[in-house]
Amino acid sequence: MSQKTLFITGVSSGFGLALAREALAAGHRVIGTVRTAESRRAFEALNSDRAHAFLLDITHIDAIPDVVADAESTIGPVDVLVNNAGYGHEGIFEESPLEEMRHQFEVNVFGAVAMTHAFVPRFRKRRSGHIVNITSMGGFITMPGIAYYCGSKFALEGISEVLGKELKPFGVHVTAVAPGSFRTDWAGRSMQRSPRSISDYDAMFDPIRLARREKSGKQLGDPAKAAQAILALIDHPAPPAHLLLGSDALSLVRDKLAAMAEDIQTWEEVTRSTDG
């Protein structure tokens, strides 16, 4: 694998840190975004020559173009953008204020899109580049209590797919990577939870919330192996538009697609009845 320069958002923990570590170990150069000076020092200590950190909160959209320009002018052209920064929101829809949805989308969607906007002209003009958007199996399947999170990941999946079609003529790849359950902080300290208030939902949702907390840190997926899969992805000459990571994601998404196909067939007559 030839040396590449990766720009990864959110390298302080989770998938971002795991990918940065594996990329550095493979000889790549990594530019990462962090939100504190302490995190910046810790990240750059991973490799004094090839680990570079920039202070950036991706919800500060106006700051993104300058950070990207600074990174490329001081370190060099970026080959791969990985939109990793994000978090999970958990809460029953009726109990979750609209402001919580707005913030979920500001981080998971608008932040990623703004970062992508800063790189697309550069990649297009260079006729090369790869945009990797870290989505989730929650961008395909759903479960009670994560409506805002799933909504944000469904949105990013769709945007990624369209962008891939628009950039294909210029030799720029776009892949939405959808992990299943991995041993990251997603269900732990990174999860933002709306307080419970309506007892009607207790029987359905309380066991889900408890199980998610108890499973945190014990999930099947290994972040280091996910990072290795992403490195293989960016080295492939014909990467896919979508990549699932984890056997749980594979099983659940296959079940969802099968159920959808069954519904389509069952309702085919009604579907066709609307043609003029």
N, C-alpha and C positions, 0 to 999 in steps of 0.2 A: 504494500500500500504506500503510495507516494505521500509525502508530507502535505498536510492541508492546514489551513487556518480556519478554526471554528469560532464562531461568535455565539455564545450560549447565554441566554438570560437566566438569572436565578441560579448561580453556582454555589450558593452557601450551604445547600443541603439537598437531600433527595436525589432525583434523577439528574439534576444539573451537576451536582458535585460528583456523582458516580460517573457520568459521561466525561466530565472534565478529567478525572483521574485516569480513566481508561485511555482517553485520547492522548494525554501527556505520556502515559506509559508506552503508547504505540509510536511516539515520536512526533505527534502533531503539535501545533501551536494553538493555544486556547485563549480567547478573549472572553472574559465573563463579566456579567453585571452583578453587583452586590449593592446593598443598601446602607452599609456602615463602613467606617474606616477600619474597624477591627476585622470585619469580614474580608475587606480588601487585603489587609496584611496577611491574613491566614491563607487566602487563596494564592497569593503571589509567592508565599513560602513553599508551595507545592513544587515549584520549579522556577528558579531564579531567571532562567533564560526564556522559557516558553509559556509561562502563565502570567497573564496580564488582566488586571481587574479595573473596571470603571464603575464609579458610583452612579447608580441610576435606579430610580423607582419608575417602573414602566407605565405607571398611571400619570406620570408627568410627561405627557405626550410632546409638549413643545421642546423638551430637552433632548429628545431622542435623535433628531438629525445631527445635532452638534456632537453628540457622543459617538455616533457612527462615523462621522467625518473625521473626528479626532483619532479614533481607533485605526481607521484605514490610512490616515496620513502618517501616523507615528509607528505603526506596526506592520502595515502592509495590507494588500487586498484580501478580503475575506472570501473563502471558498464555500463555506457552509454556515447558514444561519439556523440556529436551533431555538425556536420559541418554546422555552420550557417553563418560564416563570408562571405560576398560577397557584390556586388554592381551591379547597373544596368547601362548599357551604352545605350544611345539613339542616333541614327543618321542614316540617309539614307546610305545604303551600299556604294554607289558610292562616298559619301562625307566623309566617315569614314576611316582614315588612318589605315594601317595594324598594326601600333604600338598600337593603341587603342584596337584592337582585341586581340593582344598578352597580353596586361595587363589584359583585361577582363578574359582571360583564366588562366593567372597566379594566379589570386585571386580565381575565382569561381571554377576552375577545379584543377589546379596543387596544390594549397594550400590545398584544401580539400583532394585530393588524398595523398599528402605527410603526412598530419595529420593521415589519415586512415592507411597508411603504418606503422606509428609508433605504432599504437594500435593493428593491426591485429595479430601479433605474441603473444601479451599478452593475447588477448581474446581467441585465438585458444588454447594456452597452458592451460588456465583456463577453457576451454570448456564452456564459458559463455560470454555474452556481447551483446550489441545492438549498431549498428551504424545507426544514423539518419542523412541523408543528406537532408538539406533544399534546394530543387530545386525551382520549380515554375510551375504554369500552362503554363508558357512560355517554359517549357520542353516538352510540348505536342502540344500546339497550337502556332500559330505565328501571327504577325501583322506587318505592315510596320513600319520600324524605329528602330527595336530592333534585328537585325540579329545577332549581336555578342553576345548579352545577351541570346537570344534563343539558339544559337549554344552552349554556355557554359552549359546551363541547360539541353539541349538534351544530351550532353555528360555525364553529371553527372548522369542523369537518367539511361543511358545505363550501365555505370560503376557500379552503385549501384545494378542494377538487376543481372549482372554477378557475382558480389562479393557475393551477397546473396546466389546464387547457390553454389558457391565454399565453403562458410563457414557454410552452413546448416548442414553438417555432424558433425560439432564440437559444435553445440548448440549455434552458434552466429547468431543473426538476423541482417538483413540490411533492412532499410526502406527509400525510397525516399519520402519525404513529400513535396507536391507541393501546395503551397498557391496560392489563387487568389489575388484579390486586398484587401489589409489590410491597416489600418491606421498606417503605419510606415513612415520612411524617404526615402523609396525606390524611390519614384517619386519626392522627394523634394531635400534636400541638399545632399543626397547620390548619386543622379543620375549624371552621367557624360555625357554631351551632346556635340556632334560634331557640330561645326558651320554650318549654312546653306550657300550654295554657288551656287546651280544649280536651276534656277527658274522653270525648267520643273517639279520639284517635289512639288512646292508650293501648288497647289490646292489639292493634295492628302494628303500631310504630315503636313502642317501648322495647320490645324484643329486638327489633332491627338496630336501634341505637345502641343497646347493650352489647349485642353481638359484634357490632363494628368496633366498639371500644375494646372489647376483649381480644379481638383478632389483631388489633394494631400491633405491628412489630413481629407478627407470627405468620404473615401472609406467605403464600407459596412462592411468589416471584422474587428473584434476586436482582437488585438494581445493577450490580456489576455485569450480570449476564445480559440485562436489557441494554446496557451501554455498549457491550460488545456487539450486540445485534445491530444497534444503530451505526456503529463504525463499519460493519459489513455492508449495511444499507448504503451509506454515502460513498462506498468504494465501488458499488455496482454500476455498470454502464447504463442499465435500464431499470431504475428503481420503480417500485409500485406507487400508485397514488395513495394507497392505504396499506398500513401494516399493523396487524394485531400482535401484541406481545403477551404471552402467557396462555397456558392451556385453559384457564377459566374464561378468559376473553374469547378464545376460539369456540368453546362449547356454547357459551351464552349467546354470542352473536350468530352462530349457526342456528340455534333454536329460534332466535328472533326472526331471522330471514325465512326459516321454514314456516313459522306461524304467519308471517306476512304473505308468503306465497299462497298459503291455504286460504287466507282471507280474500286475496285477489281472485282466486279461482271461484270461491263460494259466491262472491258478489259480481262476477264477470258480467252476467246478464244485465244487472242494474247499471254497471259501468258503461256497457255498450249502448244502453237505451237512451243515453243523452245525446248521441250523435244526430245531427240534423238530416 
